[in-house]
Amino acid sequence: MSSAICFVSSAICFVSSAFSPFLFFIVHIYNVNKMII
């Protein structure tokens, strides 16, 4: 049971670390477009 919880938490950590630069890039593009408009 504890191993499943550890697997889920590590998977969430991996996904968040993989998507954080992508989300940062999207927010940056959104702010640039907002400044242009």
mmCIF file of the N, C-alpha and C atoms, coordinates in Angstrom:
data_MODEL
# 
_entry.id   MODEL 
# 
loop_
_atom_site.group_PDB 
_atom_site.id 
_atom_site.type_symbol 
_atom_site.label_atom_id 
_atom_site.label_alt_id 
_atom_site.label_comp_id 
_atom_site.label_asym_id 
_atom_site.label_entity_id 
_atom_site.label_seq_id 
_atom_site.pdbx_PDB_ins_code 
_atom_site.Cartn_x 
_atom_site.Cartn_y 
_atom_site.Cartn_z 
_atom_site.occupancy 
_atom_site.B_iso_or_equiv 
_atom_site.pdbx_formal_charge 
_atom_site.auth_seq_id 
_atom_site.auth_comp_id 
_atom_site.auth_asym_id 
_atom_site.auth_atom_id 
_atom_site.pdbx_PDB_model_num 
ATOM 1   N N  . MET A 1 1  ? 0.836  -1.203 0.000   1.00 0.00 ? 1  MET A N  1 
ATOM 2   C CA . MET A 1 1  ? 0.000  0.000  0.000   1.00 0.00 ? 1  MET A CA 1 
ATOM 3   C C  . MET A 1 1  ? 0.871  1.253  0.000   1.00 0.00 ? 1  MET A C  1 
ATOM 4   N N  . SER A 1 2  ? 1.872  1.259  0.860   1.00 0.00 ? 2  SER A N  1 
ATOM 5   C CA . SER A 1 2  ? 2.736  2.441  0.940   1.00 0.00 ? 2  SER A CA 1 
ATOM 6   C C  . SER A 1 2  ? 3.530  2.619  -0.362  1.00 0.00 ? 2  SER A C  1 
ATOM 7   N N  . SER A 1 3  ? 3.872  1.518  -1.016  1.00 0.00 ? 3  SER A N  1 
ATOM 8   C CA . SER A 1 3  ? 4.618  1.629  -2.265  1.00 0.00 ? 3  SER A CA 1 
ATOM 9   C C  . SER A 1 3  ? 3.764  2.286  -3.350  1.00 0.00 ? 3  SER A C  1 
ATOM 10  N N  . ALA A 1 4  ? 2.464  2.013  -3.339  1.00 0.00 ? 4  ALA A N  1 
ATOM 11  C CA . ALA A 1 4  ? 1.569  2.636  -4.322  1.00 0.00 ? 4  ALA A CA 1 
ATOM 12  C C  . ALA A 1 4  ? 1.492  4.138  -4.073  1.00 0.00 ? 4  ALA A C  1 
ATOM 13  N N  . ILE A 1 5  ? 1.421  4.540  -2.803  1.00 0.00 ? 5  ILE A N  1 
ATOM 14  C CA . ILE A 1 5  ? 1.378  5.964  -2.470  1.00 0.00 ? 5  ILE A CA 1 
ATOM 15  C C  . ILE A 1 5  ? 2.690  6.636  -2.895  1.00 0.00 ? 5  ILE A C  1 
ATOM 16  N N  . CYS A 1 6  ? 3.790  5.961  -2.677  1.00 0.00 ? 6  CYS A N  1 
ATOM 17  C CA . CYS A 1 6  ? 5.088  6.511  -3.073  1.00 0.00 ? 6  CYS A CA 1 
ATOM 18  C C  . CYS A 1 6  ? 5.158  6.653  -4.588  1.00 0.00 ? 6  CYS A C  1 
ATOM 19  N N  . PHE A 1 7  ? 4.634  5.671  -5.308  1.00 0.00 ? 7  PHE A N  1 
ATOM 20  C CA . PHE A 1 7  ? 4.638  5.728  -6.775  1.00 0.00 ? 7  PHE A CA 1 
ATOM 21  C C  . PHE A 1 7  ? 3.794  6.888  -7.278  1.00 0.00 ? 7  PHE A C  1 
ATOM 22  N N  . VAL A 1 8  ? 2.619  7.077  -6.674  1.00 0.00 ? 8  VAL A N  1 
ATOM 23  C CA . VAL A 1 8  ? 1.733  8.167  -7.099  1.00 0.00 ? 8  VAL A CA 1 
ATOM 24  C C  . VAL A 1 8  ? 2.391  9.517  -6.822  1.00 0.00 ? 8  VAL A C  1 
ATOM 25  N N  . SER A 1 9  ? 2.982  9.663  -5.649  1.00 0.00 ? 9  SER A N  1 
ATOM 26  C CA . SER A 1 9  ? 3.598  10.942 -5.303  1.00 0.00 ? 9  SER A CA 1 
ATOM 27  C C  . SER A 1 9  ? 4.789  11.236 -6.215  1.00 0.00 ? 9  SER A C  1 
ATOM 28  N N  . SER A 1 10 ? 5.581  10.218 -6.538  1.00 0.00 ? 10 SER A N  1 
ATOM 29  C CA . SER A 1 10 ? 6.715  10.431 -7.432  1.00 0.00 ? 10 SER A CA 1 
ATOM 30  C C  . SER A 1 10 ? 6.245  10.754 -8.848  1.00 0.00 ? 10 SER A C  1 
ATOM 31  N N  . ALA A 1 11 ? 5.133  10.127 -9.270  1.00 0.00 ? 11 ALA A N  1 
ATOM 32  C CA . ALA A 1 11 ? 4.594  10.420 -10.593 1.00 0.00 ? 11 ALA A CA 1 
ATOM 33  C C  . ALA A 1 11 ? 4.093  11.861 -10.661 1.00 0.00 ? 11 ALA A C  1 
ATOM 34  N N  . ILE A 1 12 ? 3.427  12.322 -9.611  1.00 0.00 ? 12 ILE A N  1 
ATOM 35  C CA . ILE A 1 12 ? 2.946  13.708 -9.572  1.00 0.00 ? 12 ILE A CA 1 
ATOM 36  C C  . ILE A 1 12 ? 4.135  14.671 -9.586  1.00 0.00 ? 12 ILE A C  1 
ATOM 37  N N  . CYS A 1 13 ? 5.166  14.346 -8.839  1.00 0.00 ? 13 CYS A N  1 
ATOM 38  C CA . CYS A 1 13 ? 6.352  15.198 -8.796  1.00 0.00 ? 13 CYS A CA 1 
ATOM 39  C C  . CYS A 1 13 ? 7.011  15.257 -10.181 1.00 0.00 ? 13 CYS A C  1 
ATOM 40  N N  . PHE A 1 14 ? 7.088  14.115 -10.858 1.00 0.00 ? 14 PHE A N  1 
ATOM 41  C CA . PHE A 1 14 ? 7.697  14.069 -12.186 1.00 0.00 ? 14 PHE A CA 1 
ATOM 42  C C  . PHE A 1 14 ? 6.889  14.888 -13.182 1.00 0.00 ? 14 PHE A C  1 
ATOM 43  N N  . VAL A 1 15 ? 5.569  14.733 -13.157 1.00 0.00 ? 15 VAL A N  1 
ATOM 44  C CA . VAL A 1 15 ? 4.718  15.469 -14.101 1.00 0.00 ? 15 VAL A CA 1 
ATOM 45  C C  . VAL A 1 15 ? 4.820  16.969 -13.856 1.00 0.00 ? 15 VAL A C  1 
ATOM 46  N N  . SER A 1 16 ? 4.796  17.375 -12.586 1.00 0.00 ? 16 SER A N  1 
ATOM 47  C CA . SER A 1 16 ? 4.867  18.809 -12.285 1.00 0.00 ? 16 SER A CA 1 
ATOM 48  C C  . SER A 1 16 ? 6.213  19.387 -12.707 1.00 0.00 ? 16 SER A C  1 
ATOM 49  N N  . SER A 1 17 ? 7.292  18.649 -12.484 1.00 0.00 ? 17 SER A N  1 
ATOM 50  C CA . SER A 1 17 ? 8.610  19.147 -12.869 1.00 0.00 ? 17 SER A CA 1 
ATOM 51  C C  . SER A 1 17 ? 8.762  19.170 -14.384 1.00 0.00 ? 17 SER A C  1 
ATOM 52  N N  . ALA A 1 18 ? 8.062  18.263 -15.079 1.00 0.00 ? 18 ALA A N  1 
ATOM 53  C CA . ALA A 1 18 ? 8.151  18.235 -16.538 1.00 0.00 ? 18 ALA A CA 1 
ATOM 54  C C  . ALA A 1 18 ? 7.313  19.353 -17.155 1.00 0.00 ? 18 ALA A C  1 
ATOM 55  N N  . PHE A 1 19 ? 6.185  19.715 -16.522 1.00 0.00 ? 19 PHE A N  1 
ATOM 56  C CA . PHE A 1 19 ? 5.283  20.711 -17.101 1.00 0.00 ? 19 PHE A CA 1 
ATOM 57  C C  . PHE A 1 19 ? 5.574  22.130 -16.627 1.00 0.00 ? 19 PHE A C  1 
ATOM 58  N N  . SER A 1 20 ? 6.354  22.315 -15.549 1.00 0.00 ? 20 SER A N  1 
ATOM 59  C CA . SER A 1 20 ? 6.574  23.669 -15.046 1.00 0.00 ? 20 SER A CA 1 
ATOM 60  C C  . SER A 1 20 ? 7.248  24.581 -16.076 1.00 0.00 ? 20 SER A C  1 
ATOM 61  N N  . PRO A 1 21 ? 8.280  24.142 -16.825 1.00 0.00 ? 21 PRO A N  1 
ATOM 62  C CA . PRO A 1 21 ? 8.852  25.041 -17.840 1.00 0.00 ? 21 PRO A CA 1 
ATOM 63  C C  . PRO A 1 21 ? 7.860  25.335 -18.963 1.00 0.00 ? 21 PRO A C  1 
ATOM 64  N N  . PHE A 1 22 ? 7.040  24.340 -19.308 1.00 0.00 ? 22 PHE A N  1 
ATOM 65  C CA . PHE A 1 22 ? 6.051  24.525 -20.368 1.00 0.00 ? 22 PHE A CA 1 
ATOM 66  C C  . PHE A 1 22 ? 5.002  25.551 -19.949 1.00 0.00 ? 22 PHE A C  1 
ATOM 67  N N  . LEU A 1 23 ? 4.511  25.446 -18.699 1.00 0.00 ? 23 LEU A N  1 
ATOM 68  C CA . LEU A 1 23 ? 3.534  26.411 -18.205 1.00 0.00 ? 23 LEU A CA 1 
ATOM 69  C C  . LEU A 1 23 ? 4.156  27.799 -18.112 1.00 0.00 ? 23 LEU A C  1 
ATOM 70  N N  . PHE A 1 24 ? 5.417  27.877 -17.678 1.00 0.00 ? 24 PHE A N  1 
ATOM 71  C CA . PHE A 1 24 ? 6.113  29.161 -17.603 1.00 0.00 ? 24 PHE A CA 1 
ATOM 72  C C  . PHE A 1 24 ? 6.210  29.791 -18.991 1.00 0.00 ? 24 PHE A C  1 
ATOM 73  N N  . PHE A 1 25 ? 6.492  28.984 -20.006 1.00 0.00 ? 25 PHE A N  1 
ATOM 74  C CA . PHE A 1 25 ? 6.577  29.463 -21.383 1.00 0.00 ? 25 PHE A CA 1 
ATOM 75  C C  . PHE A 1 25 ? 5.219  29.975 -21.864 1.00 0.00 ? 25 PHE A C  1 
ATOM 76  N N  . ILE A 1 26 ? 4.150  29.247 -21.537 1.00 0.00 ? 26 ILE A N  1 
ATOM 77  C CA . ILE A 1 26 ? 2.806  29.680 -21.950 1.00 0.00 ? 26 ILE A CA 1 
ATOM 78  C C  . ILE A 1 26 ? 2.446  31.007 -21.281 1.00 0.00 ? 26 ILE A C  1 
ATOM 79  N N  . VAL A 1 27 ? 2.746  31.128 -20.012 1.00 0.00 ? 27 VAL A N  1 
ATOM 80  C CA . VAL A 1 27 ? 2.445  32.382 -19.301 1.00 0.00 ? 27 VAL A CA 1 
ATOM 81  C C  . VAL A 1 27 ? 3.263  33.531 -19.896 1.00 0.00 ? 27 VAL A C  1 
ATOM 82  N N  . HIS A 1 28 ? 4.516  33.269 -20.234 1.00 0.00 ? 28 HIS A N  1 
ATOM 83  C CA . HIS A 1 28 ? 5.364  34.296 -20.832 1.00 0.00 ? 28 HIS A CA 1 
ATOM 84  C C  . HIS A 1 28 ? 4.797  34.755 -22.175 1.00 0.00 ? 28 HIS A C  1 
ATOM 85  N N  . ILE A 1 29 ? 4.399  33.799 -23.015 1.00 0.00 ? 29 ILE A N  1 
ATOM 86  C CA . ILE A 1 29 ? 3.799  34.146 -24.310 1.00 0.00 ? 29 ILE A CA 1 
ATOM 87  C C  . ILE A 1 29 ? 2.503  34.928 -24.104 1.00 0.00 ? 29 ILE A C  1 
ATOM 88  N N  . TYR A 1 30 ? 1.703  34.534 -23.127 1.00 0.00 ? 30 TYR A N  1 
ATOM 89  C CA . TYR A 1 30 ? 0.441  35.225 -22.857 1.00 0.00 ? 30 TYR A CA 1 
ATOM 90  C C  . TYR A 1 30 ? 0.698  36.667 -22.432 1.00 0.00 ? 30 TYR A C  1 
ATOM 91  N N  . ASN A 1 31 ? 1.695  36.882 -21.575 1.00 0.00 ? 31 ASN A N  1 
ATOM 92  C CA . ASN A 1 31 ? 2.008  38.241 -21.122 1.00 0.00 ? 31 ASN A CA 1 
ATOM 93  C C  . ASN A 1 31 ? 2.543  39.086 -22.273 1.00 0.00 ? 31 ASN A C  1 
ATOM 94  N N  . VAL A 1 32 ? 3.357  38.492 -23.138 1.00 0.00 ? 32 VAL A N  1 
ATOM 95  C CA . VAL A 1 32 ? 3.890  39.237 -24.278 1.00 0.00 ? 32 VAL A CA 1 
ATOM 96  C C  . VAL A 1 32 ? 2.757  39.640 -25.217 1.00 0.00 ? 32 VAL A C  1 
ATOM 97  N N  . ASN A 1 33 ? 1.846  38.724 -25.488 1.00 0.00 ? 33 ASN A N  1 
ATOM 98  C CA . ASN A 1 33 ? 0.714  39.048 -26.358 1.00 0.00 ? 33 ASN A CA 1 
ATOM 99  C C  . ASN A 1 33 ? -0.176 40.121 -25.733 1.00 0.00 ? 33 ASN A C  1 
ATOM 100 N N  . LYS A 1 34 ? -0.333 40.060 -24.416 1.00 0.00 ? 34 LYS A N  1 
ATOM 101 C CA . LYS A 1 34 ? -1.153 41.056 -23.731 1.00 0.00 ? 34 LYS A CA 1 
ATOM 102 C C  . LYS A 1 34 ? -0.495 42.442 -23.807 1.00 0.00 ? 34 LYS A C  1 
ATOM 103 N N  . MET A 1 35 ? 0.831  42.493 -23.722 1.00 0.00 ? 35 MET A N  1 
ATOM 104 C CA . MET A 1 35 ? 1.521  43.775 -23.835 1.00 0.00 ? 35 MET A CA 1 
ATOM 105 C C  . MET A 1 35 ? 1.424  44.313 -25.259 1.00 0.00 ? 35 MET A C  1 
ATOM 106 N N  . ILE A 1 36 ? 1.510  43.421 -26.249 1.00 0.00 ? 36 ILE A N  1 
ATOM 107 C CA . ILE A 1 36 ? 1.416  43.868 -27.641 1.00 0.00 ? 36 ILE A CA 1 
ATOM 108 C C  . ILE A 1 36 ? 0.020  44.414 -27.921 1.00 0.00 ? 36 ILE A C  1 
ATOM 109 N N  . ILE A 1 37 ? -0.993 43.707 -27.439 1.00 0.00 ? 37 ILE A N  1 
ATOM 110 C CA . ILE A 1 37 ? -2.366 44.176 -27.648 1.00 0.00 ? 37 ILE A CA 1 
ATOM 111 C C  . ILE A 1 37 ? -2.634 45.377 -26.734 1.00 0.00 ? 37 ILE A C  1 
# 
